[in-house]
């Protein structure tokens, strides 16, 4: 495999032209114009470009400074490699010292712990992100050091400044093995128990556990992104250097890097799978309540946002917060970003099924439909306002349209079961057949009872609350007004204006 890298690198090399005076460009130095007079005298006029000259000197000075830093770094690495070689058993004293210099000495403590100890070590409050934020810069320095040590060595004299290339590669492998202790530890974390909260696949997972999983996903993606960039830089440096002769060790390093990337890829997918499964797990009895107790609690409640919906919104926010890294790490290789949309739509689809199941516990059909409207509208608004425009593919647009139509059907069903019976009081012929009384008192009584109950229901979203009120007003007030116009001799006990004002008070909770 290293040979393939070598051939690929060699094919990209382009020979450069010489840098002698004959190749000097006019933007450097001076521009000379020569004229010949009639008497044969040659006059040379030089136009000095002092600003460019000063800039050239500054760039040359900066280049010399950078070169000094490179030489200093190569000598430092040479000392580490010599220490590594001098160790009787070729052990890790030099890699340990380098990791300490890179401010990741905690890796040495982590390596001494068993699996349980490692989980505890990195999962303490905010420790996961903190460790990732020190590990990633350290990896960056390691990959840059490899590049500077091996790239640009075109002579034996230059090569002697830095560490012996073959032994440096062995030292690099030993260091990377210690660095990847952290990768192994975060891969082993329970995706739904990052902070030590109890959760099993048989129980509904609280929002705190989902957000803990979010922290793991973020750390995994950050580490994966950094490792991908470092791997490319390391392998290009190794395979393009004429001084790295031990192909087996280079192949070992490439295999090590590839295995770690593959491990991270798999655990990211597995973590999202765990979250998707957990957030839509049936949850009516997840608090160890009996079915009857849970049912009683639900029957007495308002149609608020369900905890499963909250978990799904957390999941969507995880996708949104990590979408850039997900796209960089995965969609670039897969050729599209539709998988992100598909995964999210599958979760929302499962949520809709769970909400429909939960809503069956409501004996009041009006309350049931307000519950469905509240929860579905929350997800719909989140997808509509926050989903990245470049992910508005056909799958997304179809699903959003389907969800919108479903909410519309819920609203129409709610109006039918809740307010149509109120209007029926005005058109029921029973009143005319068996009594000389007007139907208005029955209408008023039915309206008052419906209004009193639903005024206390909660519709948390202001836009949805306004939309529902307008739909109710359109149905009830227009029907009431039409009845009064058809029966203009009847004096109502309540005016359409008063009905409208009352309906504007619905759903405040």
N, C-alpha and C positions, 0 to 999 in steps of 0.2 A: 504493500500500500504506500509506503514511504517513497518507493521508486516512482509511483504514479504522481505523487505530489511533486517530486523532483522534475519530472518531465513537463508537468503543467507549468511549473514555475519557470523553467528554462525557456519554454515557448513564448513567455510573456516578455522576456528580456529584449530590449531594443538597443542596438549599439548607438552610442552618442558620438557626435562630431567632436573633434579636438577643440581645445579651449585656448589655442595660441592667439597671437595678436591679429593674424589674418582673419580670424573668426570673430573679432571683437564687434559688438553691436554698437550702433551710434548713440544709444541712450546711456552708455558708460563712457567715461573719459572725456574726449573732446571731439569736435567735428572740424576737419581741416579742409579748406578750399584753396586750390592752387590756380593762379592765373599767370599768363605769360604776356608781358608788354611787348610793344613793337621793338624795343631795343634788346629784347631777349632776356630782360631781367625777370626772374621768377619771384613772385610775391606770395607768401603763404600767410593766410589769415586764419587764426584759430579761434573758434567760438567755444569758450569754456562753459561747461555745464556743471557749475560748482555745486548746485543743489543735489544733482544726481551723484556727484563724487562723494559728498558728505553722507548721502544715504548709503552708498556702497560701503563706505568705511564703517558706518554703524552696523550694517548687516554682517560685514566681515568680522567685526568685533564680537557681535552676538554669536556668530557661527563658531568663532574660536572659543568663546565661553562654553557653548554647548558641547564642543568637542572635548574641552577640559573635563566637563561633567561626565561625559561618556567614558573617558579614560579613567577617571576616578572611580566610576561605578565598576568598570571592568577589573580594575585592580582589587576592589573590595570583593567582587565575586570570585576572583582568583584566590584570594585568601580563604574564603569560605570553602571553595572546592578543595584546596590543599588540606584544610583542616578535616574535611570529609574523607579525603583519601588517606590521611594519616591515621585515622581511627583504626584501631586494631581489627575490629570486626566490620568496618564500613558502616557503623551505625549512624544515628541521626543527630549527633551533637551539633553539627554545623547547620542542618535544616532547622533545628530547634532555635538556634541563635538567630537565624534569619527571620523566622516567624516572630520572635520576640521583637526584633528590630521593626517589623511591619505591624506591630501593635495587635497581634492576634495570638499572643501567648496563651490565651484561654483555650485555644485548640489543644494544647498539650494536656491541660486538665481534663478536657472533654474526652480525649483518647483514653484516659485512665479509668473512665467510668464504664459500668455495664450499661446495657440498653435502657433499663429503667432509670438509672442515674442520668444518662444523657438526655432522656425526655424531660426529666425534672429540671436539668441544668438550663436547657434552652427554651423551655416553655413557661418559665416564670414571667410575671407581668412585664410585658413590653421587651423581654429579653430577646425574643426571636428577631424582631426587626433591628434591635440594637446590634446583635451579633452579625446579622446580614450586612449592616451598614459599615462594619469594620472589615468583614471578610472580603467584600467586593473590591474595595480599594487595594487590599493586600494582593489579591489575585491580579489586579491590573498592574501593579508594580512588578510582580513576578513575570508576567507575559512581556512587559516592556523591557525588563532586564534581559530576557532571553533574546529579544529582537536586537537590542543594542550590543549584546555580547557577540552575537553570531553574524549579524547583518553588516555588510560593508567591510569585512575583513578580506582585503584583496592581496595581502602579502604575508609572508611568514613573520616579518617584523611586526606588523600590526597584530597578528595572531598571538604573539608572545606577550602582548600587553594584557590580554584577557586571560580567562581560565582555559586550561586544556579542554577543547571542545567535547571530546568523547567523555571525559570524566564529569564535565559540566552537565551533560545530558543525564548521566546517572544520578548526579546530585539533584537535578531538577525533578526526576522521577520520584526520588525519596521525599522531596518537599511537597510535591503534588499529592502524594498518598496521605500525608498528614493534613493537607488542606481539605481533602475530600472527606475527612471525618465529619465535618459539619454537614456536608451534603447528605451523607448516610443518616445523620441524626434527624434532620428535618424531614427526610423521606419517610422515616419510621414513625413520625408523629401521627397520632390518631387525628384524622381530619376534623372530627367533630368533638374533640376533647383536647384542644390545644392548650386551654387554660386550666385543665383539670376538672372541668364540669362533667358530671355524669350524664351520659347519653348513650342510648343503644339504638340499634336499627329498628327495634320494636316500639319505640316511643317517639312522640313528637319532639323535635329538637327545638329548644328555646332560641330566641333571637341572639342571645349572647353566644351560644355555641356556633351559630351560623357566622356571626361576626368573627369568632375565633378562627373558624375555618377560612374566613376572608383574609385574616392576617397570615395564615399559612400559605394561601395561594399567592398573596403579594410577595412574600419572601421567596417562594419557589420560583416565581416568574423573574424576580430581580436577579436571583442567583443564576438562573438558567440563561438569562440574557447576557450577563457578565461572562459566564463560562463559555458561551458560544463565541463571543468576540475574542476572548483570550485564547481559546483553542485554535482559532484561525490564525492569529498572530504567531502563536508558538509553532504550529506546524509549518507555516510558510518559512519562518526563520530556520527551523531545523532542516527542512528539505532543500533549502536554497543555499545552505552553507557548504562550501567545499571541504570544511574541516570536520564535519560530523560524519564519521566513517562507520559507526556501529549501527547498522540498519536495524538490527534486532531490538535495540533499546528504543530507537525512534518509533518502531512499530508498536512496542509496548506502551509508549506514551500516547500514541494515537489511539490505541485500543482503550486505554484508560480514560482518555477524554471523551471518546465516543460512548463508552459505557455509562459514564456519569450523565452525559446529555440525554441518552436514552432513558435512563432511570428517572431523571427529572421530568421528561416528557410524559412518561407513563403515570407518574404520581400526580402530576397536574390534572391529567384526564380523570384519574381515579378520584381525586379530591372533588372535582366538579360533579362526578357521578354520585358520590356520597351526599353532597349537598342537595343535588336535585332530588335524590330519593328521600332524604330526610325532611325537606321542607314541605313535601306534599303527603307525608305519612298520615293516615287517619288519626285524629287526635281528640276525639270527644271524651275518651276515658284516660287521657295521658297523665292526669293529676291524681290517679288512684281513687277517683270518685266512683261511686256506683253509677250505673246507667240512669237510675231514677233521679238521683241527686243532680247529676249533670243535666238531665233533661229539665228538671225544675228550675235550675239556674238559668238555662238557656231560654225557657219560656218567659221568665220574668225580665229578661234583658232587652235592651234596645238593639236594633240591627246594626251594631257597630262593626268596625273592621275586625275580621277574624284573625287569630294569631297565625294561622297558616298563610294568610295573605301577607301579613307582616314579614314572615320568613321568606316568602317569594320576592317581596320587594327588596329585602336584604340581598337575596341571590342576584337579582337583576342589577343592583347597585355594585355587587362584586364584579359582575361581568363588565359593567360600564367603567369601573375604576381601573380594571386591568386590561381593558380591551386593546389599548395601544400595544402593550407587551404581548398579549395573546396573538395579535395580528402580526407583529414583527417575528415572533418565534415560530408560529405555526402556519398562518395563512400564506405567508411568503413561500413556504415550502409546499403547501398543498395546492396553491394556485388560486384560491378564492377565500372569502371570509364567510361564506354561507353557513359553515358549520356552527359559528357562534350564534347566528340567528336561529338556526334549527334547534340547537340545544336549549336556547331560552324559550322558544315557542313551545317546545315539548313540556317544559316545566309549567308554563302558563296554562297549557292545555290540561295538564294533570290537576292544576289548581282549580280550574273551572269544574272539573268532575267532582273534586272534593267539596267545593262550595255547594254544588247542587245536592250532594248527599247530606251535608250538614243542614241545609235549608229545610230539609224534610222534617226536622224536629220542631219547626215553628207551626203551631196550630192555626195561627192567624195568617192567611194567605197574603194579606197586604204587607204584614211584617216580613214575611218570607221574601217577597219580591224586593222590598227596600234593602234587605240584607244582601241579596244578590247584586242589586244595582250599586250599592256602596262599594262592595269589594271588587267587582269587575271594573267599575269606573276608575278606581285607584290604579289598578294595573294598566288600564288603557291609557290613562294620562301619563304615567311614568314612561311607557313605551313611546308615546306620541311626542313627548317633550324632551326626552333625554337620550333616546336611541341615536347613535351617531349617523349623520346623513349618508356617509359612504357605506353604511350597512343597510340602507333602505332598498333591499333587493326585493325580488318578486315574492319570496317567502314571507318577508316581513309585511309587505303591503297587503298581501292576501289575508294574513292572520289579523292584522289591525282592522281591516275592513270586516272580517268575520266577527271580531270581538265587538266592534261598533254596532253591527246589526243585532248581535245577541243582546246588548244593553238596550237597544231600541225595543226589542221584543219584551224584555223585562218591564220596561216602562209602560208599554201598552197593556201588558197583562196586569200590572199594578193598577192602572187607571180603571181597567175593566172590573176587577174584583173589589176595588175600594170605593170608587166614586160613581160608577154606573148605577149601583143600587140606590144611591142618593137621588139621582135624576129620575129613576124609575118611579119614585114616589109621586112625581108630577104627572105621570102618564098612566098610572094604574087605574083601569076603569072600575075597580072595586068600589072606590069612593063614590062614583057617580051612580052605581047600581044599588048600593045598599045604604047610602047616607047622603044627606044634602050638604054635608060639610065639605069645605074646600080641602084639597090635598096639601095645601101649603103648611099646615101644622105638622103633618107627617114628614114633609120634606125638611122643615126646620129642625125637627127632633132628630132625624137621621143625620142631617148635616152636623148638628152640634155634637152628637156622640162620636162621629167619625173625626171631626176636627179636634175634639178634646183629647182623644187617644193619640192621634198622630202628631199633635203639637209637641208632645214629649219625646217623640222619636228623634234620633240623631242622624243627620246627614252632614258629615264633617266638612266635605268639600264645598266651598261657597258657590262655585260655578254650577256644580251639580244641584245644589239646593235651589238655586235660582231657576235652573232649567226645569226641575220638577214642579216648582210652584207655578211657573208659567204654563206648563202642560195641564196642571189641575185647573187653573183659572180658565184656560181656554175651553176645557171640557165643561166645567161646572157652571161658571158664570155665563158663558154663551148659551148653555142649555136653559138656565134659569131665566135669562133675559128673553129668549125666544118664547118660553112659556108665558111670561108676563105680557108680551106683545100679542100673543094669540088670545089672551084672556084679559083684555084691558079693563074690564069692569071689576076685576079682583084687586083688592087693596092688600098688598103683601105685608107681612109682619116684619120683614127684613128686606133691605134693598140690595140689588146686585153690587153696588159699591161697598156696602158693609160686608157682604160675602167675600169680595175680593180682598178687602183689608184684612180679614181674618185669615184667609188662605196665605197671605204674605207672612204669617207668623208660624207657619208649619216648620217642623224639622229642626228646631233650635236645640232640642235635647233638654 
